Amino acid sequence: MTKWDYDGPILEIENLSISFFTRLREIPAVMDFSCTVQPGEAMGLVGESGCGKSTVALAVMRDLGKNGRIVGGSIKFKGRDITRMSDEELRDIRGSEIAMIYQEPMASLNPAMKIGQQLMEVPMIHEGVSKEEAWKRALEVVRDVRLPDPERMLRSYPHQLSGGQQQRIVIAMALMSKPALLILDEPTTALDVTVEAAVVDLVKDLGHKYGTSMLFISHNLGLVLETCDRLCVMYSGEAVETGSIKDVFDKMQHPYTQALFRSIPLPGADKTTRPLIAIPGNFPLPHERPPGCNFGPRCTYFEAGRCDAADIPMFPVTGQERHETRCLRFKEIDWAAPPKAARQNEKGEVGRVVLKMEDLRKYYEVRGGALFGGGDTKVVKANETLSFEAREGETLAIVGESGCGKSTFAKVLMGLETATSGQIFLYDNEIQSTPIQSRNTETVSGVQMVFQNPFDTLNPSMTVGRQIIRALEIFGEGKNDAERQARMLELLDLVKLPRAFAERMPRQLSGGQKQRVGIARAFAGGAKIVVADEPVSALDVSVQAAVTDLLMEIQRKNKTTLLFISHDLSIVRYLSDRVMVMYLGHVVELGSTDQVFSPPYHPYTEALLSAVPIADTKVKKKHIVLEGDIPSAMNPPPGCPFQTRCRWKSRVPGGLCEKEVPPVRDLGNGHQVKCHLSDAEFATMEPVITIAAE
């Protein structure tokens, strides 16, 4: 049988069970999992971290490591059972018929080999083709993944490419032998939203071009909506709902699917009138799963004595093709009923200006070949003339791609770096030239930061309580140990962690719980300004809702000013009062959330909005894919920083965009845009995101 003459399902997984064996016990990771992928079909696999998505993918590749074992069921690829194949048979299909793209592109690339050699290896090893033929194919596939200057790319080493370019090379490598099945494990998690949009677009096009079937693993429901035909929702090792995208999104039949959708910020969610609903409780550990339905302890429809009586099978949903649910009560639940009225929050009052920046610049000097004492000095312009103010009780979001200067500005504000020029006023005190070690305790405790990765910010050898008390000591809070102990327990209450957690070590906490400890520590000194640098991007969607809700609640209570750095515009729209859009060190747009999310936009904001995946079938988006990567701050383009990627540039006469940095234009009511476009052109802009009527 040749590669292509099979007309049944490409992948059939039936009642698959996978366990990992430790010295103490067998830990079931996946139980009774079934799914089918037809030729040319893209199947999305979604669920929280630890639900078994990647374990299923590794089982299809037969790559479960020494401790993992398939203990039941079958995995058929083109009708042949992979679980019974010999190592030799597996080698024949791995890489040539089934290919996998991992989350971290550098894990798949050899840093010591040029890109061309790595790509050529695939057809030379799997198909025995000549060097010349392999080079031709490598060139073709690099063009297919839309990389500029393919010949130069093939002669480059991986470290000479950006993250988005590396991921495209990994996709090119996977497609070199035109596999029948492509497994993508969170392939865009580490990428910017604009690069993600281009990569997803690319994967879809190539899937159609080569007729490849796909298993797309993600925790981002919006991404799955844009990429896949069908969807399988997993929870705690089991498939709980499976069906077409339209059926599962619009006619969901499992309480967990419904809870997931209620915890993500879709258009219409509002932090005061329609707050997100976090899923109560915690995800069960594999050896502590409840009897009966795994989701039972967190489910609003749970019925004792029935839902926990026995294992629950998958039930077909009548009238819908291949739609199944693992819920006993799915016929009794009114799925159209609105959620029980969540509490409405009072709108926080915005007070006086507490932070003001005027013409802030931050430049770094970099010497070429500094290691060996040679080379010219180059200047990296990380921040250019940043000006804005933030008020008491306000949430100001700062958005933009990696390398736009968001984190540099945060470091200057925190005192970890000092400004090159310009001024920062904190309550009328200038702080831009005072490094953190020279700042007084009041300033340090008044400006605090919550970091992106909660795992890196806690001391692994100190209890949670001790780490919070340490912060209180540094901030000079409390007269004695007893007062600090009492304050530490109050802070645990504030972030909704049980007081018993004071005795726990960080390794005993989940990601969401660690992030709460980070938040408690940030508020230990009564912080007035909190810089939240991507505080929820490392967390699951259900945990995101709880953590963002918590930040809002503390903000309302303490009148904190929140500077929320993020690239996720859905959460920005939900949380922020004002938005500042940055590109290559410049503020290109600044205004209220409503102003920034509706036209007229800066052309970069327009492209950002079109790149955001939204998990709603009623949402229609304009399709704008930005070509090329963000330019280097060491060698910025002349004129407008965005002109190399702007689709509106041709409408500005006289090549002005390439000659002059645009002035800051006031569009009224505090809405600023840094752009050469005329008022007439701005007036022609249409909304990027529209919602179809019911």
SVG drawing of the C-alpha trace seen along z (x, -y; Angstrom):
<svg xmlns="http://www.w3.org/2000/svg" viewBox="-35 -67 75 73">
<polyline fill="none" stroke="black" stroke-width="0.4" points="0.0,0.0 1.5,-3.4 1.2,-6.5 -2.0,-7.8 -4.2,-4.9 -6.2,-4.6 -9.7,-6.0 -10.8,-5.1 -10.2,-7.3 -6.6,-8.4 -6.6,-8.0 -9.0,-6.0 -8.4,-6.0 -10.8,-3.6 -11.1,-3.3 -7.5,-4.3 -6.1,-4.0 -2.6,-5.2 -0.9,-4.9 2.4,-6.0 4.1,-3.6 6.0,-5.0 7.6,-2.9 4.6,-3.6 1.6,-3.2 0.1,-3.1 -1.1,-6.6 -3.9,-6.6 -3.3,-9.5 -5.9,-8.9 -9.0,-6.7 -11.4,-5.4 -10.4,-8.0 -11.9,-7.7 -11.6,-10.0 -11.6,-9.7 -9.8,-11.9 -11.0,-11.6 -8.7,-12.4 -8.1,-16.1 -9.9,-16.8 -8.5,-19.0 -9.4,-17.8 -8.8,-20.1 -8.0,-18.7 -8.7,-21.2 -8.6,-21.2 -6.6,-22.4 -3.0,-21.6 -2.7,-18.0 -5.9,-16.7 -4.0,-14.3 -3.9,-16.1 -0.1,-15.8 -0.1,-12.2 -2.6,-11.2 -0.4,-12.9 2.7,-11.1 0.8,-7.8 0.0,-8.2 3.8,-8.7 4.5,-5.8 6.8,-8.0 5.6,-7.7 9.0,-7.2 10.1,-4.5 7.3,-4.9 4.3,-5.4 2.4,-2.4 -0.8,-1.9 -2.9,0.3 -6.0,0.6 -7.7,-0.2 -6.2,-0.7 -4.7,-3.5 -5.2,-2.8 -3.4,-4.8 -4.8,-4.1 -6.3,-0.9 -3.1,0.5 -2.8,0.7 0.1,-1.4 0.1,0.2 1.1,3.6 3.8,2.3 7.4,3.3 10.1,0.6 11.1,1.1 7.5,0.5 7.2,-2.6 10.4,-4.0 8.9,-3.7 5.9,-5.9 7.3,-8.3 8.4,-11.5 7.3,-10.3 3.6,-9.6 3.0,-11.0 4.9,-14.2 4.7,-16.2 5.3,-19.9 6.2,-20.7 5.5,-23.8 9.1,-25.0 10.7,-25.2 14.3,-25.1 13.6,-21.7 13.3,-20.3 16.2,-22.2 19.9,-21.3 21.7,-24.5 25.0,-23.3 23.5,-22.6 22.4,-25.0 18.7,-25.0 19.2,-23.7 21.0,-20.5 18.3,-19.8 15.6,-20.1 17.4,-18.0 17.9,-15.2 14.2,-14.4 13.7,-13.3 17.3,-11.9 16.7,-9.6 13.0,-8.7 13.0,-8.5 16.6,-8.2 16.6,-11.1 19.7,-12.8 21.3,-15.9 20.3,-18.1 16.6,-16.9 16.6,-17.4 17.9,-21.0 15.2,-21.7 12.5,-20.4 13.9,-22.3 13.8,-25.6 10.2,-24.8 8.9,-24.1 10.7,-27.3 8.8,-29.3 5.6,-27.5 6.0,-28.6 6.3,-32.2 9.8,-32.9 11.7,-35.8 14.9,-35.1 14.7,-31.3 18.3,-30.7 19.6,-32.9 17.3,-31.0 18.7,-27.6 22.3,-28.9 21.4,-30.3 21.8,-28.7 18.7,-28.4 19.9,-31.2 19.9,-33.7 16.1,-33.4 13.3,-34.9 10.9,-32.6 8.2,-32.9 10.8,-32.0 12.1,-29.0 8.5,-27.8 7.9,-28.1 11.1,-26.0 9.8,-23.3 6.5,-23.3 8.5,-23.1 10.5,-20.2 7.3,-18.3 5.8,-18.9 8.9,-17.9 7.7,-14.3 4.1,-15.3 2.7,-13.3 -0.8,-12.0 -1.2,-13.1 0.3,-16.2 0.2,-16.5 0.6,-20.1 1.2,-20.4 0.5,-24.0 2.5,-25.2 1.9,-29.0 2.1,-29.4 5.5,-31.1 4.6,-33.4 3.2,-36.9 -0.4,-37.2 0.4,-38.6 2.9,-35.8 0.5,-33.3 -2.2,-34.5 0.3,-34.1 1.4,-30.6 -2.2,-29.4 -3.1,-30.8 -0.1,-29.0 -1.0,-25.6 -4.5,-25.8 -3.4,-26.6 -0.7,-23.9 -3.2,-21.4 -5.5,-22.1 -2.5,-22.1 -1.1,-18.7 -4.4,-17.1 -2.9,-16.5 -5.1,-15.5 -4.3,-17.4 -4.6,-16.8 -4.3,-20.3 -3.7,-20.5 -4.4,-23.8 -5.9,-25.4 -7.0,-28.4 -10.6,-27.8 -10.5,-30.8 -7.5,-29.3 -9.2,-25.9 -12.3,-27.6 -10.2,-29.2 -8.1,-26.1 -10.2,-23.0 -13.3,-21.3 -14.0,-19.2 -13.3,-19.4 -12.7,-17.1 -12.9,-18.6 -10.8,-16.7 -11.1,-16.9 -8.9,-14.9 -7.9,-12.2 -11.2,-11.7 -12.9,-13.0 -16.0,-14.7 -17.5,-16.1 -16.7,-15.7 -18.4,-17.0 -18.2,-19.5 -16.9,-23.0 -20.4,-24.5 -22.2,-21.9 -19.8,-22.1 -19.5,-25.9 -23.2,-26.6 -25.0,-23.6 -22.7,-22.4 -23.9,-19.4 -21.4,-19.0 -21.2,-21.2 -17.4,-21.5 -17.5,-22.8 -20.1,-25.4 -18.0,-26.3 -14.9,-26.8 -16.8,-29.2 -18.1,-31.2 -14.6,-31.7 -13.1,-33.3 -13.6,-37.0 -15.8,-36.9 -17.2,-40.1 -19.9,-41.4 -18.2,-40.3 -17.7,-43.3 -15.8,-43.4 -18.6,-45.3 -21.9,-44.3 -21.0,-40.8 -18.0,-39.5 -16.5,-36.1 -17.5,-33.1 -14.5,-31.1 -14.9,-27.3 -15.1,-26.6 -12.7,-24.2 -9.5,-22.6 -8.5,-20.1 -8.2,-16.6 -4.8,-15.0 -4.6,-11.8 -4.5,-9.5 -7.3,-11.5 -10.1,-11.4 -13.6,-11.3 -15.9,-8.3 -18.3,-8.6 -18.0,-11.8 -14.5,-13.4 -16.1,-16.9 -18.7,-16.2 -17.2,-18.1 -17.0,-21.3 -20.3,-20.9 -23.3,-23.1 -25.6,-20.3 -24.2,-17.6 -26.7,-15.1 -25.4,-13.0 -26.1,-9.3 -26.4,-9.5 -23.4,-11.4 -21.0,-9.7 -22.5,-6.1 -20.5,-4.6 -18.1,-5.4 -20.0,-7.4 -19.8,-6.4 -20.0,-8.7 -23.6,-9.2 -24.5,-10.2 -26.5,-13.5 -29.4,-12.7 -29.9,-14.7 -26.3,-15.8 -23.7,-13.9 -20.8,-12.4 -21.7,-14.6 -21.2,-12.8 -21.1,-13.8 -20.0,-12.2 -22.8,-13.6 -25.7,-11.6 -28.0,-14.6 -27.4,-16.3 -31.0,-15.8 -32.4,-17.3 -30.3,-20.5 -31.6,-23.7 -28.5,-24.6 -30.0,-27.9 -30.7,-29.2 -28.5,-32.2 -26.0,-31.7 -27.3,-32.5 -26.9,-36.2 -23.3,-36.6 -22.7,-39.4 -22.5,-42.8 -19.5,-44.8 -19.6,-48.4 -17.6,-50.5 -14.4,-51.6 -13.9,-55.4 -11.0,-56.8 -9.1,-59.3 -6.1,-61.7 -3.1,-61.2 -0.6,-59.0 1.9,-58.3 3.1,-60.5 5.7,-59.9 7.0,-62.7 9.1,-62.0 10.7,-59.0 13.6,-57.5 15.6,-54.4 18.6,-53.5 21.1,-50.8 24.6,-50.8 25.7,-47.5 29.2,-46.9 29.6,-44.6 32.1,-41.8 32.4,-43.2 33.7,-39.9 36.9,-40.2 37.2,-44.0 36.4,-44.9 33.4,-46.2 31.4,-49.4 29.1,-50.6 25.4,-50.4 22.5,-52.0 19.3,-50.0 16.4,-52.4 14.1,-50.4 11.7,-53.2 11.2,-56.4 9.4,-59.5 6.9,-57.7 4.3,-60.0 1.2,-59.1 -0.4,-59.4 -2.3,-56.8 -4.9,-57.6 -5.8,-56.1 -8.0,-53.0 -7.5,-52.8 -6.4,-49.9 -4.1,-50.9 -3.3,-48.1 0.0,-48.2 -0.1,-46.0 2.3,-45.1 4.5,-42.4 7.7,-41.1 10.5,-43.6 8.2,-46.7 9.6,-47.9 6.8,-47.0 9.0,-45.2 11.9,-47.8 9.4,-50.5 8.3,-48.4 11.9,-47.9 12.5,-51.7 9.4,-52.3 10.4,-49.7 13.9,-51.2 15.7,-48.1 16.9,-50.4 17.3,-54.2 15.9,-56.3 18.2,-57.8 16.1,-61.0 12.6,-62.2 10.8,-62.2 8.7,-59.8 6.6,-61.4 5.2,-59.2 2.9,-61.4 4.8,-64.5 8.2,-62.9 10.7,-62.4 11.9,-58.8 13.3,-58.1 17.0,-58.5 16.8,-56.7 17.8,-53.0 15.9,-50.6 18.6,-50.3 18.5,-54.1 14.7,-54.4 13.1,-54.9 10.9,-52.1 7.7,-54.0 8.5,-54.2 9.6,-50.6 6.5,-49.3 4.3,-51.7 5.3,-50.3 5.2,-46.5 5.2,-43.9 3.4,-40.6 5.4,-38.6 4.4,-36.3 5.8,-33.1 4.8,-32.4 7.2,-29.4 10.3,-31.6 9.4,-34.3 9.0,-32.1 11.8,-30.8 11.5,-26.9 13.0,-26.4 10.7,-28.8 7.1,-28.3 4.5,-30.5 3.9,-32.3 7.6,-33.0 7.9,-34.5 5.0,-37.0 6.4,-37.9 9.8,-38.5 8.2,-41.1 6.4,-42.7 9.8,-43.0 11.4,-44.6 8.5,-47.1 8.7,-47.9 5.1,-46.7 4.1,-45.7 5.8,-46.5 6.6,-42.9 6.5,-39.3 2.9,-38.8 1.6,-41.8 3.3,-40.6 2.0,-37.1 -1.6,-38.5 -1.1,-40.7 0.3,-37.7 -2.9,-35.7 -5.0,-38.7 -3.1,-38.8 -3.9,-35.1 -7.6,-35.9 -7.3,-38.8 -6.1,-36.5 -8.6,-33.8 -6.1,-31.2 -6.8,-29.0 -4.8,-30.2 -3.3,-26.6 -1.4,-27.4 1.0,-29.5 2.8,-26.3 3.0,-24.9 6.0,-24.9 5.7,-26.4 6.0,-22.9 2.8,-21.9 0.8,-24.6 -0.7,-24.8 0.2,-27.5 -2.8,-29.6 -2.2,-29.3 1.5,-30.3 0.3,-33.4 -2.0,-34.3 1.0,-34.2 2.9,-36.5 -0.1,-38.9 -0.3,-38.7 3.4,-39.6 3.0,-42.5 0.2,-44.0 2.1,-43.3 3.3,-47.0 0.0,-48.5 1.1,-49.0 -0.5,-51.9 0.8,-50.9 1.0,-47.3 2.7,-46.4 1.2,-43.1 3.5,-41.7 1.4,-39.0 0.2,-37.8 -2.3,-35.2 -0.6,-34.0 1.0,-31.0 -2.3,-29.9 -5.2,-27.8 -8.3,-29.7 -10.4,-28.6 -7.7,-29.8 -7.2,-33.0 -10.8,-34.1 -10.3,-33.6 -6.9,-35.5 -8.2,-38.5 -11.3,-38.7 -9.1,-38.7 -6.9,-41.5 -10.0,-43.6 -11.5,-43.0 -8.2,-44.0 -8.0,-47.1 -11.6,-48.2 -10.8,-47.7 -7.3,-49.4 -7.9,-51.9 -4.8,-50.5 -3.5,-51.7 -3.0,-48.6 -0.6,-48.7 -1.6,-45.5 1.1,-44.4 -0.4,-41.8 -0.6,-40.6 -4.0,-39.0 -6.4,-41.7 -9.5,-39.7 -8.5,-40.0 -7.4,-43.6 -10.8,-44.5 -12.4,-42.9 -10.2,-44.4 -8.8,-47.8 -10.2,-51.3 -7.5,-52.7 -5.2,-51.0 -1.7,-52.0 -0.4,-50.3 3.4,-50.1 5.4,-49.4 9.2,-49.4 9.6,-51.7 6.9,-54.2 3.4,-54.7 1.4,-54.4 -2.1,-54.7 -3.5,-55.7 -7.1,-56.0 -10.0,-54.5 -10.8,-50.8 -13.9,-51.8 -11.8,-54.2 -9.0,-51.8 -11.3,-48.8 -13.4,-50.7 -12.3,-52.6 -10.5,-54.8 -7.4,-52.8 -3.7,-53.1 -2.9,-50.6 -0.9,-48.5 -3.9,-48.3 -6.1,-47.3 -3.8,-44.4 -3.5,-43.4 -7.3,-43.2 -7.6,-41.1 -5.0,-38.6 -6.8,-37.9 -8.6,-34.5 -12.1,-34.8 -14.0,-31.7 -17.4,-32.8 -18.9,-31.5 -21.0,-34.7 -17.9,-36.9 -16.8,-38.0 -13.3,-39.4 -11.4,-41.2 -8.5,-39.2 -5.3,-41.2 -2.0,-39.2 1.1,-41.2 4.0,-40.2 7.4,-40.1 8.6,-40.3 9.0,-43.3 12.2,-45.2 15.2,-45.3 15.4,-48.2 19.1,-48.3 18.4,-49.1 14.9,-50.7 13.5,-51.7 13.5,-55.4 10.4,-57.4 7.4,-55.7 8.5,-52.6 5.6,-50.6 6.0,-51.6 7.7,-48.3 4.6,-46.3 1.8,-48.8 -1.0,-48.1 -2.1,-51.8 1.3,-53.3 0.5,-53.7 -2.3,-56.1 0.1,-58.7 1.5,-60.9 5.1,-61.7 6.7,-58.7 6.2,-60.6 5.9,-57.4 9.5,-56.5 11.0,-59.9 9.5,-61.3 8.3,-59.9 4.6,-60.8 3.4,-63.4 1.1,-62.5 -2.5,-63.3 -5.3,-64.0 -8.5,-62.4 -10.6,-64.0 -11.5,-63.0 -7.9,-62.0 -7.6,-59.5 -4.1,-59.8 -2.6,-58.2 0.9,-58.5 0.2,-58.3 0.5,-60.2 -2.9,-59.1 -5.3,-62.0 -8.6,-62.5 -10.4,-61.5 -8.5,-58.2 -9.3,-57.6 -13.0,-58.2 -13.0,-55.3 -11.8,-52.7 -14.2,-49.9 -14.6,-47.8 -12.3,-44.8 -14.5,-42.7 -18.3,-42.6 -20.8,-40.3 -23.5,-38.8 -27.1,-39.3 -28.8,-36.2"/>
</svg>
